[in-house]
Amino acid sequence: MVKLAQVDGWDVWCIASPSAVEHFLDLEALQALSGHAVRTGHQRAGQTALPKAAAVIVAPATYNTINKWAAGIADTYVLTQLAELTGLGVPIAVLPFVNTALANNRVFHRSVAELRESDVTVLFGEGGFIPHPPRTGGKVMDSYPWQAALDAVKASM
């Protein structure tokens, strides 16, 4: 995602939850690629503030993140930023990463609808993310539609 956005002329700044850093991200590689520190918590004294976001891509967005964000829960730095940026009307594209069991949950569908009603572009279903069978996420990451998120956020600007 970072490389795609940079090729398109974006200066990419990343924020991530501590859980994402612990389980999914190579923090050093992401920082080297973006050229910026990855923020995982609120600004500390003396720490440089993040620049104003022109647009946001949330990817891969988990079941937990989508449901908490839609419910207005801001118990992490990532969710606080998403709540604020949604309220500011910053263009946001969300690319879920959920399995079919989670995607079949009515709560998830209500959350997707809630985010869409808040003018967030949720790329779920045809033309976006198609859920995978449980326990196969690692096998489908190579076909994850990163470009769709970039295209969607550009179209909403």
C-alpha positions in Angstrom: 0.0 0.0 0.0 2.7 2.5 0.9 4.6 1.8 -2.3 1.4 2.2 -4.4 0.6 5.5 -2.7 4.2 6.8 -3.0 4.3 6.0 -6.8 1.1 8.1 -7.0 2.8 11.0 -5.3 1.6 10.7 -1.8 3.7 11.4 1.3 2.6 8.5 3.5 2.3 8.6 7.3 1.2 5.5 9.1 -0.5 4.9 12.4 -1.1 1.4 13.8 -2.5 -0.2 16.9 -0.1 -1.8 19.3 -1.8 -5.1 18.4 -1.1 -4.7 14.7 2.5 -3.9 15.5 2.8 -6.9 17.8 1.2 -9.4 15.4 1.2 -8.2 11.8 3.5 -5.4 11.0 7.3 -5.2 10.4 7.5 -1.8 12.1 11.1 -1.1 11.0 10.4 -1.9 7.4 7.3 0.2 7.4 9.1 3.2 8.9 12.0 2.8 6.4 9.6 2.5 3.5 7.4 5.5 4.5 10.3 7.6 5.7 8.4 8.5 8.9 8.0 7.0 12.3 4.9 4.9 12.7 2.7 6.4 15.4 1.1 3.9 17.8 -0.1 6.2 20.5 -1.0 9.7 21.4 1.6 12.5 20.9 4.1 12.7 23.7 5.7 15.8 25.0 8.3 16.9 22.4 7.1 14.6 19.8 6.3 16.1 16.4 2.6 16.2 15.5 1.3 14.3 12.5 0.6 16.5 9.5 -3.0 17.2 8.6 -4.3 14.3 6.6 -5.5 15.0 3.1 -7.0 11.5 2.9 -6.9 8.2 4.9 -6.8 4.6 3.9 -7.7 2.0 6.6 -6.3 -1.3 5.5 -6.3 -4.1 6.4 -9.3 -3.2 8.6 -10.2 -5.9 11.1 -13.7 -6.9 12.3 -12.8 -5.3 15.6 -11.7 -2.0 14.2 -14.7 -1.6 11.9 -17.2 -2.4 14.6 -15.6 -0.2 17.3 -15.2 2.7 14.9 -18.8 2.5 13.8 -20.0 2.3 17.4 -18.0 5.4 18.3 -15.6 3.6 20.6 -12.2 5.4 20.7 -10.2 3.3 23.1 -7.0 3.3 21.0 -5.1 6.0 19.2 -6.1 4.6 15.8 -9.8 4.7 16.7 -9.5 8.2 18.2 -7.9 9.4 15.0 -10.6 7.7 12.8 -13.4 9.2 14.9 -11.9 12.7 14.5 -11.1 12.4 10.8 -14.5 11.1 10.1 -16.0 14.1 11.9 -13.8 16.5 10.0 -15.0 15.0 6.7 -11.5 13.9 5.6 -11.9 11.4 2.7 -11.5 7.9 4.1 -11.5 4.5 2.3 -11.7 1.3 4.3 -10.6 -2.0 3.0 -11.8 -4.8 5.4 -9.9 -8.0 6.0 -12.4 -10.5 7.5 -13.3 -14.1 7.0 -16.7 -15.3 5.9 -17.8 -16.2 9.4 -17.2 -12.7 10.6 -18.6 -11.1 7.5 -21.8 -13.0 8.0 -22.4 -11.4 11.4 -25.2 -8.9 11.3 -23.3 -6.6 13.6 -20.6 -6.3 10.9 -23.2 -5.4 8.3 -24.7 -2.7 10.5 -21.2 -1.3 11.2 -20.4 -1.2 7.4 -23.8 0.6 6.9 -23.1 3.1 9.7 -19.7 4.0 8.3 -21.1 4.4 4.8 -23.8 6.7 6.2 -20.9 8.8 7.7 -19.5 9.2 4.1 -16.7 6.7 4.7 -16.0 4.5 1.6 -16.1 0.9 2.7 -14.8 -1.4 0.0 -16.6 -4.6 0.9 -18.2 -6.9 -1.6 -18.1 -6.6 -5.4 -15.2 -4.3 -6.4 -13.7 -4.4 -3.0 -12.8 -7.0 -0.4 -14.3 -10.5 -0.7 -14.2 -12.4 2.5 -12.1 -15.6 2.7 -12.9 -18.9 4.5 -11.9 -18.9 8.2 -8.2 -19.7 8.9 -7.1 -18.9 5.3 -6.2 -15.2 5.7 -2.5 -15.8 5.2 -3.2 -17.5 1.9 -5.2 -14.7 0.4 -3.1 -11.6 1.4 -1.3 -11.7 -2.0 -4.5 -10.9 -3.8 -5.6 -8.2 -1.3 -7.0 -5.3 -3.4 -4.7 -2.5 -2.1 -5.1 -0.5 -5.3 -8.9 -0.4 -4.9 -8.4 1.5 -1.6 -6.1 4.1 -3.2 -8.4 4.5 -6.2 -11.4 5.0 -3.9 -9.8 7.6 -1.7 -8.6 9.5 -4.8 -12.1 9.4 -6.2 -13.6 10.9 -3.1 -11.3 13.9 -3.0 
